[in-house]
């Protein structure tokens, strides 16, 4: 096909389109058939779970949410319910929705590339893996009373009492938290001026704020597991 | 050996056949186009697509498979509705009947259940693929937003279905899940700053979700109605927008 460019004579226009029928439709039908056969075969071999009649008087131990929410339930170990169960999932949803408006890198639109968008791909893939690692831990490695068991260990009610937890002193906690976000916002902007300038202040703060919160959840987990820190900020009204 | 061609001609060369199928099946470019644009279901597609968009190594086919599983769940779900009543005195017994009495009932329930899990997995893989190909970049930003909402709706569909068997697994899973709601800042009675709005166990956001302070008959009915009617209707509407926008935003994404 040829397209006439403005006042420049003829330019070549590559037409790589193919007929949807049968090229694409055939593949879709095949995919539908394979999925159906796969699902029916699996359903024939494996029964869906059905336990005894629900009994409000006798809690399951462990009581687990559906597997796709177990990452959040796992986060409950480290955070209060208002954060792990409400604020964190809300932040994840808002963060996902914001992605197209925060990532203004014009490259990598419509093809696979790591080189041209290292930052975006790394953050997303790490977050994706992080989510499923938590889901895996919550699903497979948590037994009665949400105690941790390795895959080769047998679930038992007889496990050592976890060490007592303690919170950071409030001033220290506030300083650490503010220092974390302050350093996390200021240092990358100073080191990589170009990154900051390209994004502009609003996009930069949102991007880094969300990223720092994601990293912050990991730090809190490390603090809990290595130093038995219960809360970084503990107040009568709200704990983090 | 002219029997079969004759028979085909007899079947297709008459007014009834032609009133249903508007064009022949001879493999011509014109018929390939008509095959798509004269079929209400297939005209979701453009008549022609860019070649990379037909490659499974590019699309992983995950969006299409997610949609297909949604249809699969709709059909198996409708069949399950014939046998299941969302009443606390009956629900569990209906499940047991499905497993042991209804012909193919166990098979039906299994496939609905595993289909639901499969859909959560495929939709999340679809999101990964769309991210890795940068397909949310202009002009497709808003379709990514629709996709995120559809992802959340998929999780909620699965979650509301979890309670319906009314067994210990579902009951306590939904207990754990909805207990989060009472910790909602401001709106849940155990959440931070709830006292400002005067939240109690019987007027907070969890109460609104469950229709009670514990999971009982109203919660089961609500889960059922959300699961079978409200969320599927909302999701269908958003899916229409999602697919429409794929077309309107320049077709399946690809190198410019």
Interface residues (C-beta under 8 A of the other chain):
Chain A: X16 X17 X18 X19 X20 X21 X22 X23 X24 X25 X27 X28 X31 X32 X35 X36 X39 X40 X42 X43 X44 X46 X47 X48 X49 X50 X51 X52 X53 X54 X55 X56 X58 X59 X60 X63 X64 X65 X66 X67 X68 X69 X72 X73 X80 X81 X82 X84 X85 X86 X87 X93 X96 X97 X99 X100 X101 X103 X105 X106 X107 X108 X109 X110 X111 X112 X113 X117 X121 X124 X125 X128 X237 X238
Chain B: X29 X32 X33 X35 X36 X42 X45 X46 X47 X48 X49 X50 X51 X52 X53 X54 X56 X61 X64 X65 X68 X69 X72 X92 X95 X96 X99 X106 X107 X109 X110 X111 X113 X114 X115 X117 X118 X120 X128 X131 X132 X133 X134 X135 X136 X137 X138 X140 X141 X142 X144 X145 X148 X149 X151 X152 X155 X158 X159 X162 X165 X166 X167 X168 X169 X170 X171 X172 X173 X175 X176 X177 X179 X180 X181 X182 X183 X184 X185 X188 X190 X191 X192 X193 X214 X215 X253 X254 X255 X256
